């Protein structure tokens, strides 16, 4: 067996990139890259509506922690690279076992799998940020971020003009972006997509029941997404309603994106990208 699989040979990759099979997905890739840039440069820095609050509100009186269980960048990295690495390794194993008829088919499955993951996460991330800024609900630790002046009325509605922002203005502003939970939506949009992908690639919902361990391995990513989501209540970054809404967003976008690019999980061709059963492989076996 060659050290580098046939589908990873530069000639095979170049040949695949020149096929109509790949070219028909170039618009989706272009939109996805635009959305990634927009998410990091615009959506993540948009200012939320400055909603009024009261110092007597116990739901926003929790302490501010600087030691998060899962930081924002860690959440994005986990939800992106664990699925990416898993997709590559599983595809490599299936390729070595002869599950694909040609290097073209292996590359196409990997390309569609990665595209679906990125679409799920970027669309979800932008929608989540938009809702955060429109809803503008104070986080559970908002009063600690605010550091209201001593003369601030206790039982009256006030705005951020009374805040001294002891942790900085950016931390104060971010304190108005509680609903929905971005950690929850991002983790579910990535990890649920991976679970659906694993179920589809191994036909776990189509054929006769498989060994229990296969189902456990397929749903393990959801355990990690649940931990990330619940950690936000432990760090007092989110209310429980925030993580529920965020999780539902991630679940919705992961399901939509997966089924946009792959056949039904109960189909006998669940492991094949949509439309591939109607096309002929362009490269010879």
N, C-alpha and C positions, 0 to 999 in steps of 0.2 A: 504494500500500500504506500503511495507517495506521501511524503511528509506534508505537502500542501494538497488538500482535496481539490478535485478538478474544478468545482464551482468557485473556488477562491483563486484560481489561476488568473493573472491579469488579462490574458487573452479571452477567457470565458466571460469575465466581467465586462470587458470592452464590447464583446460581441452581443451580450445581453442588453447593454445600454443603447445599442443601435437598433434594437427590435421594436416593432410596433407595440408589442405587449408592454414594454416599459414606457414607451413614449405616450401612450394614452393616459398614463398616470402622472405625467409631468405637471399638468395644471394643478393637481392636488398637492404635489410637492411644493410648487411655487407658492400656493396659498398658505401652506403649512409653515414654510420658512418666514413668510411675511407675518403670520400670526405669532410666531415665536419671538420675532424682533419686537412686534407691537406689545406683547405681553411683558417683556423685560424692560423695555425702554419707555413705555407709555402707561399701560394698565396698572403696573405695580407702583407707579408714582403719582397716579391721579389723586386729587384731594377729595375726601368725603364731605358730605353735607354736615354742617356743624349743628348737631341736635342739642337741644337743651337737656339739662339733667339737674338732679337735686342731691345735695350732700347727705340727705336722709335716706337715700336709696341703698339698702343693704346689698342688693344684687350686684352693685358695682363697687363694693367696699373691700374687696379682697386685696391681699398684698401683691406687689409687683415682684416677680422673680426674674433674675438675670440669668439663671441656669435652667434653660428649657430642656425637657426630656428629649424632644426632637425639634431642632431649629428649622426655620423655613428652608434654608438651603439644603439641609440634610433630608428634609421631606422630599424635595424635588429630586435630589440625587437618588434617593432610595427608590422612589416611584418610577424613575426613568431607567436607571441602569440595572436594577435587578430584573425587570422584564426584558430589557435589551439583551443582557447576558444569557438569560434563560432561553430566549428565542433563538439566539445563535447556537448555543450548546445543543439544544434539542434538535434543531435543524441539522447540525453537524452529525449527531448520532443517527438520525433518520437517514441522512444521505449515505453514511457508511454502511447502513443496513440495507441499502437499496430501495428505500421507500420512494425515491424520486426517479423518474425515468431518464432525466438528463440534467446536466449542470444548469441549463436554462430554467428548468422547473424548480430546482433548489433555490437559485437566486431569486426567482420570481416570488416564491413563497416567503423568503426572508424579507424581500423588499416590501411586499404588501403587509406583512406582519408588523414591520417597523413603522410603516406609514400609518397604519391604523392606530398604533399606540400613540404616535405623536399627534395625530388629529384629535384623539380622545383627550389628551392632556392639555393641548393648547386651547382648543375651543372651550373646554371646561374651565381652564384658568382665567380666560378673558371674561366669560360670563360671571364667574365667581367674583372677580374684582369689580365688575360693574355693579353687581348686587350689593357688595360690601359698601361701596361709596354712595349708592342710592338709599339703602336702608339706614346706614350710619348709626347702628346701635352701639352704645358704649360697651366696652369689654368689662368683664367682672372685676378687673384691677384698675378701672379707669380713674377712680378718685386718687389712687396712689400716683398715677401718672400725672394727674392734674396738679396736685399740691396746691389746693385752693388757699387763697389769702385768709388771714384770721378774721377779717370783717365780712366774709362771705355769708349771706343768710343761710341758715341750716335747712329750713323747711320751705324754701322757695325755689322755683325753677330759675337756673342761671345758665350762662353759656361759657365758653372757654376763655372769655376775657378775664375771668376770675382766677385762672390757673397760672401758677408760677413755673410749670413744666420742669420739675427737678431732674428729670432724666433726659431732657432735651425736647425740642419742638417736634422732631420727627416721631419720637416715641409717644408724645401726646396725641398727635394727629392719627397715628396708627391705632390709638385707643378707641377711635370712633369707627373701627372697621371690624366689628365682631361677627356680624351675620351676613352671609354664612361662613362657616369655618373653611378657610382655604386648605389647611392641612388635611381635613377630612375629604374634601372634594378631590384634591390632587391625589391623595393616596388611593382612594377608591377608583378614580379614573384610570390609574396605572395598574393597580394590583387586580382589580376585577377584570380588566381587559386581559391580563395575563392568565387568570383563572379560566376565562372563557376560551382563550386560545389553547390552553392545555387540554381542556375538555374536548375541543374540536379536533386537535391534532391527533389525539389518541382515541377518538370516537367513543368516549366514555358514556355518552347519552344515547348512542345509536344502537350498538350491537348488544349482545347478551351481557349481563353484569360482569364487570372485571373484578380483579382482586381489590379488596378494600383499601389497601395502601395507595393505589393509584388515585383514588378519589381524595384521599387525605392529602397527598402531595399536591393535587390540583387546587385544593381550596386553602392550602397554607398561606398563599399571598393575602387572602382575606383576613387571616388572623393578624398579620402585620398591619394591614390597613385599619383594623379595629383598634389595635394598640395605639397607633399614631393618632387616631381620632380622639380616643378617650384620654390620651395624655394631655390634650389641650384643656380639658376640665381640671385635671390634676395640677396643671401649671396656672390655673385661673386665667387662661387666655380667652376661653369661650364658655358660653352658657350651653346647657345640654341641647337646647333647641337649635343652636348654631351648628353643632356637629351632626345633628339629625338632618338638617336641611343640606349641609355640605355633603354629607354622605349620599343623600338621595341624588344630588346633582352629579356627583362622580359616578354613581351607579347608572344613572340615565345616559350620560355621555359615553361611558365605556360600552354599554350595551348597544347604543346607536352606532358607534364607530365600528365595533367588531362586526355587527351584522351588515354594515355597509360594505365591508370588504370580504367577508367569508360567508360560506353557505351555512344554513341552519345547523344547530348542534345536534338535531335529531335526524339529519340527513345522512345517507350512506357516503356522501362526499363532503362531510363536514370539515375535513382537513384541507380542502382545496379552495383557493380564493374564488370568489364569485365570478362566474363567466368562463372560468378556465376549462370547465367540462365541455364547453361549446367551441373551444379553440384547439388548434393543433399546435403541438410544440414546434417552435421554429428551429431549434437546434437538433441535430441528430442524436440519437441515444448512444 
